[in-house]
């Protein structure tokens, strides 16, 4: 490798040039940082120097060797190039942002230029060149800038120069001239993230021009601006900063603000790659740009294609460029030249990866950034139309559109669809588009067009729009040979012909029999919040509906939850009501924490049932569910008192202000269960005992046709207490116009159709049944060792070792204690122990468990010195009055 301090073809017009190739004494390896200044305090010995190849001495430095620095990356073909097009010099490296705050810059007070000082330089004519690759668009992103402020007559915060991408992804050159006027030339086409582009901005004193070259193309003039209206359109000299140093130039960030401190007002970061930055004091022509192909006797039009090759293969003319496609085979002339294929023969195309597909076709449909641009697999089917990429290529159809597919036998049926559903047939013509092999009354062509299965009766169109496939209705409700119209008239999604409190829509989703009351799944939703134990629920911006269905429903129905936006996202927590769910024996690691705010209803932290369009079945069954009876369970631990709060609510406003269903806490800290019953009357039960902040309560609300019940499990209790009953007329309100399609919300309530009464604290284990459960079936009911038995069966492999007093892993902790503490009974390293941490005792615990602290000075007698009720998975206690000398402590867990 040859390192140089000046590139021989450079003329005296070059003021600064950084090619990021290292030096002879500091060769580059991948991931090396640009030389650091430790936050622009002092030039460090660490990092790779970036010399100025113009010979003027305008060396480039980086802010640090971390997230505000740049790192070196290896170049590749078209990324940005392996040889400089203008000179043929090797190009092995470029720089890339190391983190989210990249900043490299000149600092003439440190580099002491021996020639033209770029930091004080100004010129009427000039050129700035750079090769760049952006990671993402959407913000101002500056790849070359000049520091300073108070130079524009219209905006004191504006810096002297920005060469940058705008939020729309298009690039502009914006500069302030010597008399304070701003001039800009803006492209209109956005950058494609991941692809390399080569830009040049030139000014000849009269016209500001912006030139762009995309990979595989030539430089094109994309914008011009007349600057002659200014009395002095030369670049402004911004002067000095607060330290008395000349303002510098930047690579990878911009500046906007009025502070004179050089460390302030940084922004507009360029996240991505940068290479070959050159600044000249004349307006160069495209044939002189570093990334442009030089005009030579062999290539007189400077497009990178030899004239002789163009004349021989492109119709005896030089008018076609490297990005053109002379034979319309999707492979550009440059691709054909590089692959030595015939650019005048559409049947002769490049296939450098040997996958049987034209490389140009791959690039056209799958424009992946170089150097891995040919990433499409011949066997993939990205449009899910049952035809692989190779099949679509050979057929000349669009591999990204399900409506573009091969139809060799011209029967209006997708050939891939025919082969998928009728694999036993060897001849496509054997598939009759008018046949109905599954007996759902819809022909193959009908099912093809509807996207349903022609060989599955239940997978069929839904012509009456009731959410039930017509074939499903035929299967269960057809009498004799009744036609489809007659059958569809019998039932709709809201009907419940077998009277099992599970409507047809739910039975369809669950795969149960709507005519058999014993065939049902009444568990409609169960949110356990076990996705994580810390961090916010993932979300997007306002109205994006990003991360739909993130909070999972453990029922078969898939009624997942989501949050609206980042500012409404609750967070996961490890504080739980119990380490093990008594009714199921399942481990319980996570809950959801909601924080009240004072920013208004639009900022309430909450979760809601995911809209139908994002659900697997495409039907929001829970939102439309109407009940003959039901049970809603939730456990919660509030951290505030004296305010209205709602852990769970079904939205809607059928009568007065009352929504269809709510569990709430009032200003007296009493738990309430409220519904609108079948008669349309608001009904409410008010609990008898105020809740205490910091304690867990498990609530179950049940309803039958005639009675509403409120059950509460208070802290320390093993079972639920029936806190109130109320006579009702029907478990659920059913409007004549149809079911109320409102979301179920967790963390917020509703009154008179308006979101209100935000909850603060933890919520866990929320479950909805279409059946009135008995108390013994509630999630946190503890009846002797019933919960333990389920846990032991699930966790301990040897039935002989499943007793409460057994110690299956031999670690000194009985199975029952491991159950209570949520430990692993088959792991000898998971046991009950007490440690000393920072002057306090610490031990594994579980929320709600009570521990007694005993102390002894002799180990003969013990006295009780404290009690602790755990609120998380760790208990701790500090002796407020430790005795002089030594003392012994023990922590006792009550297991009665």
Secondary structure, DSSP 8 states (H G I E B T S, - for coil): ----SS-TT--TTEEEEE-----SSS---TT-BB-B-TTTTS--SSSB-B--TTSS---EEES-SSTTSEEEEE-BTTBS-SB-TTT--B--EEEEESSSS--EEE-HHHH--SS--TTT---SSEEEEEEEEES--SS-EEEEEE---S--SS-TTB-SEEEEE-TTS-EEEEEEBTTS-EEEEE--S---TT-EEEEEEEE-SSEEEEEEEETTS--EEEEEEE-TTSS--SB----B-TTS-B--EEES-EEBSS---TTSSEE----EEEEEEEEESS---GGGSTTS---BTTBTT-SSS-HHHHHHHTTT-S---TT--TTSSS--HHHHHHHT--TT-TT----TT-SSS-HHHHHHHS---TTS-----TT--TT-SS--HHHHHHHT--TT-TT----TT-SSS-HHHHHHH-TT-S-GGGS-TT--TT-SS--HHHHHHHT--TT-TTS---TT-SSS-HHHHHHHH--TT--HHHHHTT--TT--TT-SS--HHHHHHHT--TT-TTS---EEEEE---S-SSSB----STTT--STT-B-B-STT---EE-SSGGG--EEES--S-SB-TTT--B---EEEE---SS-GGG---EEE--GGGSTTS--HHHH---SSEEEEEEEEES--SS-EEEEEE---SBTTB-SEEEEE-TT--EEEEEE-TTS-EEEEE-SS---TT--EEEEEEE-SSEEEEEEE-TT-SS-EEEEEEE-S-SS---TT------EEES-EEETTEEE----EEEEEEEEESS---GGGSTT---TTHHHHHHHHHH-S-GGG-STT--TT-SSS-HHHHHHHT--TT-TT----EEEETTEEEEE--TT-EEEEEEESSSS--EEEEEEE-SSSEEEE--TT--SS--EEEEEE---
